[in-house]
Structure formats: structure tokens, C-alpha cells
């Protein structure tokens, strides 16, 4: 999933991944979370930004080649106890 120009972050709490235009490339569950665990990807720089999509953190998951564009930043809004590996550029 990774290339030389990609950034990789381990995410277990709310986090601004990128403050400007970016592309979400992949998401992998590193630690399965409790019931209701999820990561919401928002098109902006904080939790009030519009929701683009979410990934449940309640099971094993490895999503690659998403190539989802975010025009106003990539904000990860995390609920629950799961840990995610997020690949973006």
C-alpha cells in the first residue's frame, strides 16, 4: 500500500492527518476495538467538518487503493478503542 510519497500514521484518537488537499490511500485495523469503535474521515481540519465516510474498528480489516480525495484536509475522528494505520498523501 505504501509508496515513497505516502505518509503513514498510527491513529487511536482524533487527529488532523493533513491540513490541506490530500488523498486517503488505505486503512488497516491494527488493534480490534470494542463494540461501536469506528474512525470517521472528515473533509476538513476538525471534528465539525463534513463526514466523507467511516470504517468500523470492530474486526480485522485491510483496505488498500482507496484513492479518496479530500479537498479541505483530512481529519480522523475516532470513537472507541480500535487502533488504525492510515496511509495518505
Secondary structure as the mmCIF struct_conf table of DSSP 4:
data_model
#
loop_
_struct_conf.conf_type_id
_struct_conf.id
_struct_conf.beg_label_comp_id
_struct_conf.beg_label_asym_id
_struct_conf.beg_label_seq_id
_struct_conf.end_label_comp_id
_struct_conf.end_label_asym_id
_struct_conf.end_label_seq_id
TURN_TY1_P TURN_TY1_P1 UNK A 4 UNK A 5
STRN STRN1 UNK A 7 UNK A 11
BEND BEND1 UNK A 12 UNK A 13
STRN STRN2 UNK A 15 UNK A 18
BEND BEND2 UNK A 19 UNK A 21
STRN STRN3 UNK A 22 UNK A 31
TURN_TY1_P TURN_TY1_P2 UNK A 35 UNK A 36
STRN STRN4 UNK A 38 UNK A 43
BEND BEND3 UNK A 44 UNK A 46
TURN_TY1_P TURN_TY1_P3 UNK A 47 UNK A 48
BEND BEND4 UNK A 49 UNK A 49
STRN STRN5 UNK A 50 UNK A 56
BEND BEND5 UNK A 58 UNK A 59
STRN STRN6 UNK A 62 UNK A 63
STRN STRN7 UNK A 68 UNK A 70
BEND BEND6 UNK A 71 UNK A 72
STRN STRN8 UNK A 74 UNK A 79
BEND BEND7 UNK A 80 UNK A 81
STRN STRN9 UNK A 83 UNK A 88
#
